[in-house]
């Protein structure tokens, strides 16, 4: 019996174009599709990243759970310091709470979704 193959992940947000621009610049993924309500990025790997507009969007509150994060993305980085700097320049923020004793970095994208940078 064939298994399901992950095709992509879609993030809720208030502004799909802005969030897609952030992740496109961070990852080098290119725009696959764009409309006012949805933008998709691809790298050709078979797993795309989408951004869908949600009216009344509320950003996750991390590490608190008043508005749960529900999930987060992990990205491998050859140089954690350089990738963190790049993400911050692109509009990410770094919360004070950093678990893992420095083995990885937790950042928040411009829409408030937590994501991690991990060593290669």
N, C-alpha and C positions, 0 to 999 in steps of 0.2 A: 504494500500500500504506500503510495507516495506521500511524503510529508509536505506540509505547508512551507513555503519559502517566503521569508520576510521581504516584502516589496518596498516598504518605506515606513517612515514614522512622520506623523503630522502633529505639529504643535498648535494649540489654540493661542490666539493673540488678538490685540486690537488693530494692529497695522501689519498685514502680511508682507508688504513690500519692504518696509523698514527692517523687519526681523530677517527676511530672506537676504537682504543686503548685508546684514551683520554676519550671518552664517556663511554666505557666499565668500565674503572677504576673509573670514577666519579659516575656512576649509579649502578654498579654491574651487568649490563646486560651482557649476554654471546653471543659469536659469533654463529650466525645461519647459515650464508653462507659467503664465502669469495672467491673472484677472484681478478685479477689485477684491474679491472674496477669498482668493486662494493663489498661492505661489508655490511652485515646486522647483527644487534644485536637484541636480544630478551630477554624479561624477563618472557615470558609466559603469559603476560597480554592480548595478542591479538593485541597490537599496537607496532610494531617493529620500529627500527630506522636504516635507511640506509644511506650509504655514497657512492656517485658516482663520479668517476673521470671525470673532465672536463678539456680538454686541454685549456690552456690560462686562467685558473681560476683567477678571480680578487676578492680579499677579500672585503666584505662590509666595508664601511666607516661609523662608528657610532660614534657620533650622526649625522654627516654630511650625505649628500645624494649624494655625487659624484658617489659612487657605492652603490645603495640602499641596505638596509638589507633585504628587501622583506618579511621576517618573522623572528621571534625568538622563541626559546624554553623557557618554564618556568619549573623550577624544585622546588618542595617543599623540604624544609630542616628543620629538627627539631632544629638545631643549626646553624644559619646563619654564625656566625664567624668561626665555625669549618669547615663547608662545603666550605666557601670561601677560607680558608687556604688550604684545600685539593685540590680544583680546581686550585689554583695558583701553588701548588707544582706539579700538573700534567701538567702544561704548559699553563693554561689560563692566561690572563692579565686583569687588572682592569683599564678601562678608567677613566679619571678624571671626566667626566660628569656622575653624579649619581643622577638621578631624584628620587622622592619619599620620600625625607627627611629621608632616612635610613630604610624605611619600607621593601625594597627589595634591592638586589645587582645586578648590571649589570656587567657581565664579558664578555670577548671575548674568544672563543675557539681558539686552535692553528691555525685554518684556517681563523680566523677573524670574525666568526659568533657571533653576540651578543646572550647571553642567560641570563636569570634572575634566581636568587635564591630567593625564597619567603618563608615566614614563613609557617609552617604547619597549 
